[in-house]
Amino acid sequence: MAKREQTFLINNEREIVLSGRPLWCMEQLLKAGSKGITSLENPAPRLSGYIHRLRSEYDVLISTEHETHGGEWARNHARYRLESQVEILKEVAA
C-alpha cells in the first residue's frame, strides 16, 4: 500500500510535507476549524504526541485549552485549535 503524503503551505511562507499520524492530525484540525479537537472526540493513541510533533518539528501554531468533563472518569482534557493559516497544496502517494 502506498503511503499518502500531503503538502501544506503554512502562513503563506513555507511548505511542509506530512504523512502518517501527523497528516491525520492536521486533517482533523483543519476539518474541526475553530471548534478544535480533543482526544474524547477524535480518539487516537497519542493525540498529544502528534500535536507536539506538529508544533516542534513543523513549527505549526496550535493552541491548547484545558476543559473539564464529567462522567465516571471525570477529569480534564485538552482542546487543540489550529492557529496557523494552513493551505492544502497537493497530495501524492509515495
Secondary structure, DSSP 4 states (H G I P E B T S, - for coil): -PPEEEEEEETTTEEEEEEHHHHHHHHHHHHHGGG-B-TTTS--TTHHHHHHHHHHHH---EEEEEEEE-STT-EEEEEEEE-S-EEEEEEEE-
